[in-house]
């Protein structure tokens, strides 16, 4: 029964996708005498946590009930009071936890407080499932660096555009719809200035069934070449635009970009380009916990080479276009020997109409 109720809590947690960054996705439910009497999830950053919402939605007295929660209840004061205090005050009899809080400053403390209050605690229920939905939070809370998802869309012969740079559309409508779900989920979206010059994208989130959250737009632009009329600088969007430049950028152009309400970050150059490793640190300091990398082949290679990518979502369409000058998802200098290849782990295959998507992770270490 613990697994059944934890699965329900996980489904509830997903309701916070796109709204709680940089907080975790958390779901909770209260069960009494085999009946669910309260449900809740963390709906938005700064709002009530899942446990409190479950109490608020309870249909009867929760005394002696069991609470199922996907993440260890918080034990510290932040935007809201500690949830463990409410659990103790409400006289919950048992708490079933999916995942211990990964925050090294507080991990296990919530469990200890509950146990000291005489509450039975069971932890680690569907732990891997809980890690999966909170992979962004797990990295960010332990490193203060964004979780980076590299998204590519290519033909069966590995091309992201034709030799004339035509790329609309490689994948079908269902694949593109899922990409907008990804944009809604992450805090930021990053491209290089070359993509701005070639495609002039908006980088907004467009969902048919609800209003999505626009990610923060991050443009990697060493010399501040972005045109002032670019769409990303002229949108009616709540999300801001960040331009990452190097010391090569002209100060007058930087001032002009700032007048367009863009935030310009000057990053020391690495190999004559923006140092992406340092950029990730600066973005993490701004509470940007996740980035969807929709860059071109050169930026993709630089991101992989500098080790900032955590996950790769590779869409493959059943099309062949050929061309020895047609772009591939990753260009750059490339690796000289097969033993130097970047290896990937944990493949999942998803189907979107005629397209497939490989969801995989960068292998760290051996």
Buried (B, 14 or more C-beta within 10 A) or exposed (E): EBEEBBBBBBBBBEBBBBBBBBBBBBBBBBBBEEEBBBBBBBBEEEBBBBBBBBBEBBEEEBEEBBBBBBBBBBBBEEEBEBBBBBBBEBBBBBBBBBBBBBBEEBBEBBBEBBEEBEBEBBBEBBBEBBBEBBBBBBBBBEEBBBBBBBBBBBBEEBBBBBEEEEBEEBBBEEBBBBBBEBBBBBBBBBBBBBBBEEBEBBBBBBBEEEEBBBBBBBBBBBBBBBEEEBBBBEBEBEBBBBBBBBEEBEEEBBEBBEEBEBBBBBBEBBEEBBBBBBBBBBBBEBBBBBBBBBBBBBBBBBBBBBBBBBBBBBBBBEBEBEEEEBBBBBBBEEEEEEEEEEEBEEEEEEEBEEBBBBBBBBEEEE
